[in-house]
Amino acid sequence: MTNNSLEFHRQQFPALANKAYFNYGGQGPIPQAALEAIARSYKYVQSAGPFSNAINGWIAQEFSQTRKAIAAELGVADSTIALTENVLVGCNIALWGIDWQPGDRLVVSDCEHPGVIATINEIQRRFGIEIVTCHLLETLNSGDPVAAVVQHLQPQTKLVVISHILWNTGQVLPLTEIVQAGKTACPQVKILVDAAQSVGVLPLNLTAIGADFYAFTGHKWWCGPEGIGSLYVSPQALESLHPTFIGWRGLAGNSLNWKVSAEKFEISTSATPLQAGLRAAIAIHHQRGTAEERYQQIKQLSQYLWSGLSKIPGIRCLKTSPPEAGLVSFQIAPDPRHQQLVQFLEGQQILVRLIRDPECVRACVHYFTAPGEIDRLISAVADFNLRK
């Protein structure tokens, strides 16, 4: 990727014009083509009539095209894709759709998002299930994450909840190995994956991975609009998972019967123009090679950032070896001033994020992050660290 071609590609993202952006793990900048696709769709809806036969048919087609586009990215059939609003909606569909009984066990890692943990705690309160925590944080730099999960599986274990890429430390879990080992040890167990940080980063084939549920969003690494995400439900898990929130989109025709695909978990009215926006954003990424090529660029850039930060006295990257994804988390030692650093950087139009557990600063690089941006961040962190 030449500097000229990189700059041309970056110009398609208006938000990058006046800042050094390192918050892809929170929300990606929307490309101009996606903004225009959304605007065109809204104009079409109003010109044709917001509620008409023509528009109703167009809405069905838009949702179908989006499912197909997502399925193609993930190596699955479009019948396994339920369109949602975000990651946590997908997680909630899977968590609440299981037929929980008192005494059932749920295994969750110690690195999951608070929204997921809060949902699990409420399920425990209502149904009297047992929650078991597996310790993945301690495997960041040594240890076996597969064993850390599998050792907690018992015949009463119904579900394991883990992330593909941990949102706080950036660790990439060996998900295929965890799924295979988990189902060998406990054949009835289901695996729910929070994929907030992996979709748009890793080359993915969910059929090969074998997880039962894979919840993700379009507004992070895919750089689509907020308000559209998805849940993959494997064919093996589809029949046993029950809808909790129910709407006309999940019903077959005018009947009260569920659709026989993952669409049965969809509800009703959504912002249809966002569908075109997400597809346009995905298409933008295709301009920069294959998913594997983009992933290798992410790794190269994140390793460049990790190496630069590691050379600053008083800065400690959580990961002691080069990162395997785009999340680079680091701490200031011995005097933690992470909130002050985030504010200091934002004052210079360098956007990063504070993480509370473990307390650290997280910087995210994408395949189109400019090396000059990374140099700017490293220099600013070093400057802040001198201001003790």
C-alpha positions in Angstrom: 0.0 0.0 0.0 1.7 3.2 -1.2 1.4 6.5 0.7 -0.6 8.0 -2.2 -3.0 5.1 -2.3 -3.4 5.1 1.4 -4.1 8.8 1.5 -6.7 8.4 -1.2 -8.4 5.6 0.7 -8.4 7.6 3.9 -10.1 10.5 2.1 -13.2 8.4 1.8 -13.6 8.7 5.6 -14.5 12.4 6.4 -13.9 11.9 10.2 -10.2 11.3 9.6 -9.6 14.7 8.1 -8.8 16.6 11.3 -7.8 14.0 13.9 -5.7 11.0 14.7 -8.3 8.3 15.3 -7.6 5.3 17.5 -11.2 4.3 18.6 -12.2 1.8 16.1 -13.0 -0.6 18.9 -15.7 1.8 20.1 -17.0 3.1 16.8 -15.5 3.3 13.3 -15.7 6.4 11.1 -18.4 6.1 8.4 -17.1 6.4 4.8 -18.7 9.0 2.6 -20.2 6.4 0.3 -22.1 4.9 3.2 -23.4 8.3 4.3 -24.6 8.9 0.7 -26.2 5.5 0.5 -28.1 6.2 3.7 -29.3 9.6 2.5 -30.4 8.1 -0.9 -32.4 5.5 0.8 -34.2 7.9 3.1 -35.1 10.1 0.1 -36.4 7.1 -1.8 -38.6 6.1 1.1 -40.2 9.6 1.3 -40.6 9.9 -2.5 -42.3 6.5 -2.8 -44.4 6.8 0.3 -43.1 5.6 3.7 -45.8 2.9 4.0 -46.7 1.4 0.6 -46.6 -1.9 -1.2 -43.6 -0.7 -3.2 -41.7 0.3 -0.1 -42.6 -2.8 1.8 -41.2 -4.9 -1.0 -38.1 -2.7 -1.1 -37.6 -3.1 2.7 -37.7 -6.9 2.4 -35.1 -6.8 -0.4 -32.8 -4.5 1.6 -32.8 -6.8 4.6 -32.2 -9.8 2.3 -29.3 -8.2 0.6 -27.7 -7.2 3.9 -28.0 -10.7 5.3 -26.3 -12.1 2.1 -23.5 -9.5 2.3 -22.9 -10.3 6.0 -23.0 -14.1 5.4 -20.5 -13.8 2.6 -18.1 -12.1 4.9 -18.4 -14.8 7.5 -18.5 -17.9 5.4 -22.0 -19.0 6.4 -25.5 -19.3 4.8 -27.6 -16.2 5.0 -30.4 -18.2 6.7 -28.1 -18.2 9.8 -28.0 -14.4 10.1 -30.4 -12.4 12.3 -30.2 -8.7 11.8 -30.1 -6.7 15.1 -29.1 -3.3 16.4 -25.8 -4.1 18.0 -23.6 -6.7 19.8 -25.5 -6.7 23.1 -28.9 -7.2 21.4 -27.4 -10.3 19.8 -26.0 -11.5 23.1 -29.3 -10.9 24.8 -31.2 -12.9 22.1 -28.9 -15.9 22.8 -28.8 -15.5 26.6 -32.5 -15.2 27.1 -33.5 -17.7 24.4 -32.1 -20.7 26.3 -34.5 -22.7 28.4 -32.8 -22.1 31.8 -33.5 -24.3 34.8 -32.4 -23.9 38.4 -29.0 -25.5 38.8 -27.9 -25.0 35.2 -24.3 -23.7 34.9 -23.1 -20.8 32.8 -19.3 -20.3 32.3 -18.2 -16.8 31.5 -14.7 -15.2 31.2 -13.4 -12.5 33.5 -12.8 -10.2 30.4 -16.4 -9.8 29.2 -18.1 -6.5 28.7 -20.2 -5.1 31.6 -23.3 -5.2 29.5 -23.0 -9.0 29.0 -22.1 -9.5 32.7 -25.2 -7.5 33.8 -27.4 -9.7 31.6 -25.9 -12.9 33.0 -26.4 -11.6 36.6 -30.1 -10.9 35.9 -30.6 -14.4 34.4 -29.0 -15.9 37.6 -31.4 -13.8 39.7 -34.5 -14.9 37.8 -33.7 -18.6 37.1 -31.3 -19.6 39.9 -28.5 -20.7 37.6 -24.9 -21.1 38.7 -22.3 -18.7 37.2 -18.7 -19.8 37.0 -15.9 -17.4 36.0 -12.9 -18.7 34.0 -9.8 -16.6 34.3 -8.6 -15.5 30.8 -6.9 -12.2 31.9 -4.0 -14.2 33.4 -3.4 -16.0 30.1 -2.6 -12.8 28.2 1.1 -13.4 28.2 1.4 -17.0 29.4 -0.9 -19.9 30.1 -3.4 -21.9 28.2 -6.8 -20.1 27.5 -8.3 -23.4 26.1 -7.6 -25.2 29.4 -8.8 -22.1 31.4 -12.2 -22.5 29.8 -12.6 -26.3 29.5 -11.6 -27.1 33.1 -14.9 -25.5 34.3 -17.2 -27.6 32.1 -19.5 -30.1 33.8 -22.6 -32.0 32.7 -24.8 -29.2 34.1 -23.0 -26.5 31.9 -25.4 -25.2 29.3 -23.5 -22.2 27.9 -20.0 -20.7 27.7 -19.8 -16.9 27.1 -16.5 -15.6 25.7 -15.2 -13.0 23.3 -13.1 -13.8 20.2 -10.9 -10.7 20.8 -10.9 -9.5 24.4 -12.1 -5.9 24.4 -9.9 -4.7 27.3 -6.5 -6.4 26.6 -6.8 -7.1 22.8 -5.9 -10.8 23.3 -7.1 -13.0 20.4 -8.4 -16.3 21.7 -7.9 -19.6 19.9 -11.7 -19.8 19.4 -11.8 -22.9 17.1 -9.7 -24.8 19.6 -11.8 -23.7 22.6 -15.0 -24.7 20.8 -13.7 -28.1 19.7 -12.3 -28.9 23.2 -15.4 -27.6 24.9 -17.8 -29.7 22.9 -15.6 -32.8 23.2 -15.5 -32.4 27.0 -19.2 -31.4 27.3 -21.2 -32.3 24.1 -24.4 -30.5 25.1 -22.7 -27.1 25.8 -23.4 -24.1 23.6 -20.9 -21.4 22.9 -21.8 -17.7 22.7 -19.2 -15.4 21.3 -19.1 -11.7 21.8 -17.5 -10.7 18.4 -17.5 -6.9 18.9 -13.8 -6.7 18.2 -13.3 -9.5 15.7 -15.7 -8.8 12.8 -13.9 -6.5 10.4 -10.5 -7.5 11.9 -10.0 -11.2 11.5 -10.6 -13.3 8.4 -13.6 -15.4 9.5 -15.3 -18.6 8.6 -17.9 -19.3 11.3 -18.8 -22.6 9.8 -15.3 -23.8 10.4 -15.1 -22.2 13.9 -18.2 -24.1 15.1 -19.5 -21.7 17.7 -23.3 -21.7 18.2 -23.8 -18.0 18.5 -21.7 -15.1 17.3 -22.9 -11.6 18.1 -21.4 -8.6 16.4 -22.0 -5.0 15.1 -21.5 -3.1 11.9 -20.5 0.2 13.5 -17.0 -0.7 14.9 -14.4 -2.3 12.6 -16.7 -2.4 9.6 -17.2 1.4 9.9 -20.9 1.2 9.2 -23.6 3.2 10.8 -24.6 2.7 14.4 -27.8 0.9 14.9 -27.2 -2.2 12.8 -25.6 -5.5 13.9 -26.2 -9.2 13.6 -26.3 -12.5 15.4 -25.2 -15.7 13.7 -27.1 -18.8 14.9 -25.6 -22.1 13.8 -28.1 -24.5 12.1 -27.5 -27.0 15.0 -28.5 -24.4 17.6 -31.4 -22.8 15.7 -34.2 -25.1 16.8 -33.5 -25.1 20.5 -33.1 -21.3 20.8 -36.4 -19.5 21.5 -37.4 -15.9 20.6 -37.8 -13.6 23.6 -38.6 -10.3 21.8 -41.2 -11.1 19.1 -42.3 -9.1 16.1 -43.8 -9.5 12.6 -40.4 -9.9 10.9 -39.9 -13.2 12.7 -43.2 -14.7 11.6 -43.8 -16.7 8.5 -46.3 -14.7 6.3 -49.5 -13.8 8.1 -49.3 -16.8 10.4 -48.2 -17.1 14.0 -45.5 -19.6 13.1 -41.8 -18.7 13.3 -39.7 -18.5 10.2 -37.4 -21.5 9.9 -34.3 -19.3 9.7 -32.5 -17.0 12.1 -34.9 -14.3 10.9 -37.3 -15.6 13.6 -35.2 -13.5 16.1 -35.8 -10.3 14.3 -38.6 -8.0 15.6 -40.3 -5.3 13.5 -39.6 -1.8 12.3 -35.9 -0.8 11.9 -34.2 2.0 10.1 -34.0 0.3 6.7 -31.6 2.9 5.1 -28.9 1.8 7.5 -28.8 -1.5 5.6 -27.5 0.2 2.5 -25.0 2.2 4.6 -23.5 -1.0 6.1 -23.2 -2.7 2.7 -21.5 0.4 1.3 -19.0 0.4 4.2 -18.2 -3.3 3.7 -17.7 -2.6 0.0 -15.2 0.2 0.8 -13.0 -2.3 2.6 -13.0 -4.7 -0.3 -11.0 -2.0 -2.2 -8.0 -2.8 0.0 -7.5 -6.5 -0.8 -8.7 -9.6 0.9 -9.7 -10.0 4.5 -6.4 -11.8 5.2 -4.4 -9.0 3.6 -6.2 -6.3 5.6 -5.7 -8.3 8.8 -2.0 -8.6 8.2 -1.8 -4.8 7.7 -3.7 -4.4 11.0 -1.2 -6.6 12.8 1.8 -4.8 11.2 0.5 -1.4 12.3 -0.5 -2.5 15.8 3.0 -4.1 16.3 4.5 -0.8 15.2 2.5 1.1 17.8 3.2 -1.5 20.5 6.9 -1.3 19.8 7.0 2.5 20.0 5.0 2.6 23.2 7.2 -0.1 24.8 10.3 2.1 24.3 8.8 5.0 26.4 10.1 4.9 30.0 7.2 4.4 32.4 4.8 3.0 29.8 3.9 -0.7 30.0 1.9 -2.4 27.3 -0.3 -5.1 28.8 0.8 -7.6 26.2 4.5 -8.4 26.5 4.7 -9.7 22.9 3.5 -8.1 19.6 -0.3 -7.9 19.5 -2.2 -10.1 17.1 -5.1 -7.7 16.4 -5.7 -3.9 16.3 -6.2 -3.3 20.0 -3.1 -2.0 21.9 -3.7 -1.5 25.7 -1.1 0.2 27.9 -0.6 1.6 31.4 1.4 4.4 32.9 3.6 3.3 35.8 4.1 3.7 38.7 1.7 6.7 38.9 -1.5 5.8 36.9 -2.9 8.9 35.2 -4.9 7.2 32.5 -7.9 9.5 32.5 -5.6 12.6 32.4 -3.7 11.1 29.5 -6.9 10.4 27.5 -8.0 14.0 28.0 -4.6 15.3 27.2 -4.5 13.4 23.9 -8.1 14.5 23.0 -7.0 18.1 23.4 -4.5 17.4 20.6 -7.2 15.7 18.5 -5.8 12.2 19.2 -8.6 10.0 20.2 -8.1 6.9 22.4 -10.1 5.3 25.2 -9.9 4.7 28.9 -10.5 1.1 30.0 -11.5 0.5 33.7 -10.7 -3.2 34.1 -7.8 -3.6 34.1 -7.4 0.2 34.2 -5.4 1.2 31.1 -5.6 3.2 27.9 -6.6 1.4 24.7 -5.6 2.6 21.2 -7.0 0.8 18.2 -5.4 0.8 14.7 -7.1 -0.3 11.5 -5.6 -1.3 8.2 -5.8 2.2 6.9 -4.3 3.9 10.0 -1.5 6.1 8.8 2.0 5.4 10.2 2.3 9.2 10.8 -0.8 9.0 13.1 1.0 6.3 15.1 4.1 8.4 15.4 2.0 11.3 16.6 0.4 9.2 19.3 3.7 7.8 20.5 5.2 11.3 20.6 2.3 12.7 22.5 2.3 9.9 25.1 6.0 10.4 25.6 5.5 14.1 26.0 2.7 13.6 28.6 4.8 11.1 30.5 7.5 13.8 31.0 4.9 16.2 32.6 4.9 14.6 36.0 
